[in-house]
Amino acid sequence: MGVLIPANYDLRRLNSSRPEKRMVEILRDQLSDSWKIIPRVDLATEKRSHEIDVLIFHEKYGVIGIE
C-alpha cells in the first residue's frame, strides 16, 4: 500500500475533484509501501501559481508528477 504524505491526509479535501481523489485512492491501494504519495502540491512563482494533482516518488525509481 502506497504511503500518503502527510499520513493523516484527509482525502475528502479532494471532493471538488472526484477523478483526483479516485487516482490517489488507486495509487495508495495498488502501490507498495516504498512509494510515497503527495496529493495536491501547490507551487507558486512571482507570476503565477501552479498545482500538481498528485506527486509520487520512490527511492529507486524517482519522482512522477501526475496532472
NORJO-V590388 format. One record per residue. N is the residue number from 0. RES is the residue in three letters. PSI is psi in whole degrees, 0 to 359 (* if undefined). BURIAL is # if it has 16 or more other ideal C-beta (glycine too) atoms within 10 Angstrom, else .. D_FIRST is the distance of its C-alpha to the first C-alpha in whole Angstrom. Layout:
N_RES_PSI_BURIAL_D_FIRST / N_RES_PSI_BURIAL_D_FIRST
//
This chain:
0_MET_127_._0 / 1_GLY_154_#_4 / 2_VAL_120_._6 / 3_LEU_142_#_9 / 4_ILE_121_._13 / 5_PRO_157_._15 / 6_ALA_330_._12 / 7_ASN_21_._15 / 8_TYR_128_#_15 / 9_ASP_108_._16 / 10_LEU_344_._15 / 11_ARG_342_._19 / 12_ARG_342_._20 / 13_LEU_11_#_19 / 14_ASN_330_._22 / 15_SER_342_._24 / 16_SER_88_._22 / 17_ARG_318_._21 / 18_PRO_321_._19 / 19_GLU_315_#_18 / 20_LYS_315_#_16 / 21_ARG_320_._15 / 22_MET_316_#_14 / 23_VAL_318_#_11 / 24_GLU_317_._10 / 25_ILE_313_._10 / 26_LEU_314_#_8 / 27_ARG_317_#_5 / 28_ASP_333_._5 / 29_GLN_335_._6 / 30_LEU_156_#_5 / 31_SER_167_._5 / 32_ASP_0_._5 / 33_SER_351_._8 / 34_TRP_135_#_8 / 35_LYS_140_#_10 / 36_ILE_124_#_10 / 37_ILE_108_#_14 / 38_PRO_146_#_15 / 39_ARG_83_._19 / 40_VAL_114_._21 / 41_ASP_132_._24 / 42_LEU_152_._27 / 43_ALA_143_._30 / 44_THR_180_._34 / 45_GLU_331_._37 / 46_LYS_334_._38 / 47_ARG_154_._35 / 48_SER_154_._31 / 49_HIS_162_._28 / 50_GLU_133_._24 / 51_ILE_124_._21 / 52_ASP_312_#_19 / 53_VAL_134_#_16 / 54_LEU_125_#_16 / 55_ILE_146_#_13 / 56_PHE_155_._13 / 57_HIS_140_._13 / 58_GLU_321_._15 / 59_LYS_321_._17 / 60_TYR_344_._16 / 61_GLY_208_._18 / 62_VAL_140_._17 / 63_ILE_126_._17 / 64_GLY_130_._19 / 65_ILE_126_._18 / 66_GLU_*_._21
//
